[in-house]
Structure formats: structure tokens, C-alpha cells
Amino acid sequence: CHCCASKFPPNKSSFSTVIPYEGGKKASTDGRVSDRTESQWIVDALDQYEDALIRYAVWILRDQELAREVVQETFLRLCGEEPSKVSGYLAQWLFTVCRNLAFDTRKREGRMTPLEDTDIGVDSNLEQKEAVGEIFRLVENLPKNQREVVYLKFQCDLSYKEISDVTKLSVGNVGLLLHTALKAIRKRVLSEPARRVQ
């Protein structure tokens, strides 16, 4: 891919608009992108994953601008990859690169606050449902590894296999962490006194 940094101006609210699509053939039915213009597969990746990656980076860094820089760098690195090399595990590749860059940035910026002490950012769409918002606030009390798999599963919509590849945990371990986390959340929800009604 011949995408370059000039196509990603800094502090752009959405990177999707800066890579022009100049037409070209559609992908073949077997999913290959060789007949498309070189940048279209990047545009598709941006459309599908940009928002979730920014939320994930913000959660790690607690800084919107740094998070956008990390996601920008993630997609710039994707431009240097052959589509065939990431085909079939694009989500895992993006979230792994984003995660590594975010942790590197946090070290470089001296932001050593452990993840246990940071909040999970609740998506604004979820906030519309008060019950769901309360559940996500309960997630803040979970251990770091449980919080991360819950976040990747329910905020970023990754599969168990994708979460496993991103976090380097086994699929079984991911499932166990999710089960334990959801069981703890359910227990807290049921044990909390009913404050509403009346």
C-alpha cells in the first residue's frame, strides 16, 4: 500500500475522510482485494474499526489526543502491510498494534497510573440505557485483566479468539475471565438495594 503520513493529518477527528477512493474493481467473491484500488481496504478498515480503537486507546491512555495519535500510527503501520498478510485477522492485528503503541506511549509520557485505577469509558450509546451504564460502572471494580477482556468483548465487540490474540491469553482463559467477571457483576447487581421505584 502506498498510503503515507501526509494522508493522515494530525488531530483529524476522523481519518476515514482523508484517504480518497478513486473507484476501481470490487473485491472478488473469495475476499481478495488485489483488484481494488490500493487504499480501499484501508478505508474499509477505518470505517469498521476506527471508533472502537480510539475508545480502547483512550481507556489505556486517559487522553483523547494521545489516543488519536496512537490510532493514526496504527493505521499508518497498516498501510505498510500487504493485505494478504493480515487477511483473516485484521481486527487482532489492529488491536494488538494499538495496544502495544498505547502502552509504549504511556511509558514515554510518564503516565504510569495502573489500569486498575482508571475508569472504563462507557460508550455514549450505552449511556442511553441506564441499567447498562450502571453495569459498566460496576466493571471499574473488577481486576485489570477481567476489565480488559470485558471491555474488548462488549465495547469493542471482539470475539474470544480475537481477544486471545490481542491479549496473548488463551481462548479458555479469556472465557474464564469473562465468566468470572460477569458472575461478579451479576452478584453485585443482585446484592445492591433497589433504589428506584416509588
N, C-alpha and C positions, 0 to 999 in steps of 0.2 A: 504494500500500500504506500502511495506517495503522499499521504497526508502529512502535514508538517505543522510546527508550532504556530505559524502565522495564521492558521485556520482556527486556532483556539485562543482568541484574545482573552487576557486575564480579566477576572471579575465579571465575566459574562454570566448572566443569570441562567441561561440555557445554552449549552454548547451545540444543541441539535441544529440551531439555525445557521451555524457558521460553516457547515460543510455542504457545498452546493451539490445537488443531484442533477446531473445533466442528461438524464434519460439513459437508455440502454436496454439490453435484453433482460427479461425476468430470469429469476433463478430457475434452474431445471427442476423437474419433479423430485429428483433424488437429493435436493437440498444444496447442490453445489452452487457457488457464487461466481464461478470463473467467467460466466457470460455477462455479468453485471458490470457497471462501472466500478472502478476500484474502491470508491469511497462509500458506495451504497450500504455495504454490510456494516460499516462503522455507524452510519446514520441509523440503521435498524437497531444496533446495539445501544446507541444513545437513547433512542426512543423507549426502548424496553427497560433499561437498567439505570439510567442516569439518576432519577429521583431517589430510588432505593439506595444507590451507592452514596449519594450525598447525605441522606439520613444516617446511614451507617457510619460514615466518616465524621459527621457532626457528633454522633454518640461517642465516638472514641476521643475526638479532639476537643469537644465542647467549644468549637469556634467555627462559625459559618464560613468565613473567608478562607481559613486554612483548609477546611473540608473541601471547598470548591477547587482549591489548588490541587489537592490530592486527587480528586476525581478527574480533573483536567489532565494531570500527569498520567493517571491510569489509562485514559483513552488515547493519549499520545503514544504510550507504550503499545497499546493495542494496534495502532497504525503501523507499527514496525513488525507485527506478526503476520505470518501467512494465514489466510482464512482457514486453510485446510488443517493447520496445526492446532487451532482452537475449536474447530468444528466438533460439536457434540458436548463440549464442556465450557462453553463461553461464560456462563454465569460463575462457575467455580473459578475460572481464570481471573475474571474481573474482580470478584470479591476478595480473592487471595491477594492480588496485586494491591488493591485498595487498602486492605487490612495492613499489609506489610508497610506500605508507604505511610499510612496514618500513624502506625506505631513508631516508625523512624522519625516522622515529623514531630511527634510528641516528645521524643527523647531530645531531638535537636532544639526544640523550643523550650525545653526545661519543664514541660508540663508532665510532671511525674505523678500527678494525682492518680491513685489506683482506680481501676474501673469500678471497684466496689463502692466508691464514694461519688460516682457520677450518676446522673439521672438517665433513665431511658427516655428518649424523645418520643412522645406519643403523636402519631400522625393526626393532622387536623381532622381528617375524615372520621377517624376513630373517636375523636372527642365529641362528635355529634351524638354518639351513643354513650350516655353517662356510665352505664354499667361496664362497658368495655374499657372506658377510660379509667375507671376505678381498678379494674383488674390489672391494667398496665402499670398503674401506680404501685400496686402490690408487688409487681415484678422487681421494683427497685430494691426490695428487701432480700432478694434471692442472692446466693453466692454468684460470683462473677461468671464462672463457666456456664451455670444454668441460665443466667441472664442473657449471655451472648447467644446461646442456641435458641432461646425463646425469641429473641429479637430477630435473628436471621430467619426463623421459621415464620413468625406471624407479622413482622414488619416488612421484611424483605422477600417473603414468600418463596424461600428456597426449600428444596426437597431435603430429606435426610442425607442422601448421597452428596448433594451439593454442599450442605453444611459440613459434612465429614471432610470433604476435600479442602474446604476453606480453613477449617479449624485444626485439621490434622488429627482429629479424633476418629475412632472407628464408628461405623454406622450404628452398631449396637450401643456404643457409649452415648452417642447423640440421642438415640431413642430413650435410653435410661435417664439421661439428664432432663429431657423434655418431660418424661413421665413423672419424675420426681418433682420437677418444678411445678407442673400443673396440679399435681396432688397437693403440694404445699399451698398453692394459690387457692385451690378449692377449699382446703381446710380453713384458711384464713377468712375466706368469704363466708363460709357457713358459721364460723365462730363469732363473726362481728355482729353486734346487736343491730337489730333493724332500726335504722334512724329515720327512715322515711315514713310514709303513710301518715295518717292523722291530718 
